[in-house]
Amino acid sequence: MSLPPTYVEGFHSLDDIKKLKYGKVGNTDMIASNIGIGGCSAGGEYGSVAEEESILTLQEAIRKGVNYIDTSAAYGAGRSEQVIGKAIRELPRQSFYLATKVGRYSTGGPWSTMFDFSTERTLKSVDESLQRLGVDYVDVIQVHDLEFAQDINQVINETLPALQKVVQQGKARYIGITGYPLSVLKKVVEQSTVRVDTVLSYCRCTLMDQELLNYAPFFQSLLYRLSLVYRLSLVYWLSLVYRLSLVYRLSLVYRLSLMYQLSLVYRVDFCKSLQSKDPLFPAVQRLSSPCSQKILFFLQSKDPFFHTVKRPFFPCS
């Protein structure tokens, strides 16, 4: 059995690690335990829970090999992130993956106080979450319950591009989306110009509701399709770089050829001016004969770099 990247020697017990199953998460390099830790209870969403109890539970789970923590700014209106932040201060950062969310900021009250998917609020929310968690970055930053957006295009055109900036700034590693209606999640993945690395839903693969199984082939193929797009994009950019390089080289050849022509004209004119004075002029005159120029062109054309240059570029026929 290969150890997960989150294994920390001296902190974890190999016996505990071997008891768990791990798997790759979406389009990421994360190898997460099949059992994760949710942050709702730490935020008091299911009733009052002592802070110390939440902290000790999370720390013990990480020590036993559970390595995925999922929370949100909405759980307890930030309370969950605060408690989790206290718990992970005493843990090696390498020992766990940390995911949080933007877009939803409470679980009760009017819509206007619960949801905000705007660019400005998204960027501000990320900084607030990092502060509460006490970390420099999270592994996954997710759009929370995106089906509650008044216009799903706002998520596509504002929220996800904002999260892309967050990733570029090093505040998160991957971007995810979450929600209940699978059709909406699928639509966002299909229409977004921002790469979506993870998709999280809930209560859709149970004894009473197995709708997720109908969407599984699409979401599972997401990894391959994103990988293919990346590879095709890489091929295109490499091709573009090569073409630009070729244009530059041809331009350089032309400029060097022009410099050579001007130099030759100068030298011929100079030699003519010294024809009656310089005893070496007859030798120079022989070198500038049509035959010598043809030999010069032949030598130049043998250089592979010059094979694309037309003969009229050179002062010989």
PyMOL commands that set and color helices and strands:
alter all, ss='L'
color gray80, all
select helices_A, chain A and resi 14-18+41-43+51-63+75-88+93-95+111-114+119-133+146-148+152-168+182-191+212-273+281-287+290-301+304-306+311-313
alter helices_A, ss='H'
color red, helices_A
select strands_A, chain A and resi 22-24+31-33+37-38+68-70+97-102+138-143+172-178+198-200
alter strands_A, ss='S'
color yellow, strands_A
deselect
rebuild
show_as cartoon
